[in-house]
Amino acid sequence: MDGSPQNAQPVCGEQVLELLNCTIESPYDKDKCQRLLDSLRQCVTNKKVKKFFLAEPSIGKPEGSNEKRN
C-alpha cells in the first residue's frame, strides 16, 4: 500500500539526509553544507514544517504496545 505511513517519504527527507551526510564527509566542505542547510530551510519553509521527530523502530515491540504519545 503506497499510502501507508511505513512507505511515506518524510517531508524534506532527502534534504535532511544530504545535510547529515555532508557533515561526515572528509574533508569537510563548510560551504557545501551551508548550501544544503539553506536548501533544507527553504524546503521546511515551503512545506510549513513545524517540527521534526525520529520515528521509533517497531521491530521487537510486543503486540498491543502501540501506546499513543502526546
Secondary structure, DSSP 8 states (H G I E B T S, - for coil): -TTSTTT---TTHHHHHHHHHHHH-SS--HHHHHHHHHHHHHHHHHHT----------TT--TT------
